[in-house]
Amino acid sequence: MRRDSTGRYPIKADLARIANRAPRAMQSDIRALRDDWQAPLEFDHQKNGFYFTDPAWRLSSIKLSQGEQLGFFIAERI
């Protein structure tokens, strides 16, 4: 996560708006990133927002079959 033009980090509401999710759901996503994916995600109390302690960190890629991809996009549309 990057700072915005004012130098502040995104808060839960900002992340939820970007991801088109409810703030409560975003809290679960943040928890999953930290716990399940070992994301180096922290909250800066001075800047009042979330940031990655390792800016080079990325989610690992997931290989899906053509059928799984099709199913994913159909489910997303529904």
Buried (B, 14 or more C-beta within 10 A) or exposed (E): BEEEEEEEBBBBEBBBEEEEBEEEEBBEBBEEBEEEEEBEBBEEEEBEBBBBEEEEEEEEEEEEEEEEEEEEEEEEEE
